Amino acid sequence: MLQPVLFLGHGSPMNAIEDNAWSRAWRALGARLPKPRAILCVSAHWETPGPWLTGSAAPPTIHDFGGFPQALFDVRYPAPGDPALAQRVVELLGDAFPARIDPQRGLDHGAWGVLRPMYPDADIPIVQLGIDSRRPGAWHLDLARRLSPLRDEGVMLVASGDIVHNLRLFDWRDATPLPWALRFRDRVNAATRAREFDVLADWPALGEDARLSIPTPEHYIPLLYALALVRDDDALELFNDEVIGSLSMTSLLIGRA
């Protein structure tokens, strides 16, 4: 069965253990979607020089954050890895995008933070693909398009980031959406619905709202990996479509109409 593709606005790490609108939506996805044989996750929180993949059969849980309650640091998400899938991705990327495998790397919170609510039994093998945030958007689209056969092989791609992610301008006392964040979210949503993916890949050309929304590109780039796998007959469903100050939770489900 053809697997869907997800881009999930992951927001705060606390969403992994809190019962809120975001985590409930993720749980509903896990119940609604066809269960994949494996997951390839592209997280904002693993930046690499070129494409790297996790190759461990038992990837550890990485707690790559600070200043949160001990309960979050106590979380373990013991999903298995899938070295064979990692090798399959290397083959798909080929000489055009030579990839390397890290046999020790675990799952960062961009991955387990969304997958734990979706699949609490931790019984689906997971491989992470690192992102080279120095590269332009077109490079990421080209790389990700080579991963399209995985959808036919029972593999779900889950991209985890945020379309708007400016923590420097985030006011923890006031969640009112900032006007530029709303405008950029709306622009990305409109271009997504219109399937103008090359426009979204050239985010530096999208003006001041984009500059404020994407001060660094690592949280935005995962969206491009999801968009690259859209097929002509896929439906595009936006959900969790809210902006909190200077952070967006907007998410996208890509699947058959």
Secondary structure, DSSP 8 states (H G I E B T S, - for coil): ----EEEEE---GGGGTS-SHHHHHHHHHHHHS---SEEEEEEEEEE-SS-EEE--SS--B-----SS-HHHHT--------HHHHHHHHHHHGGGS--EEESS--B-HHHHHHHHHH-TT--S-EEEEEE-TTS-HHHHHHHHHTTTHHHHTTEEEEEEE-SSB-GGG--TT-----HHHHHHHHHHHHHHHTT-HHHHH-GGGG-HHHHHH-SSGGGTHHHHHHHTT--TTEEEEEES--EETTEE--EEEEEE-
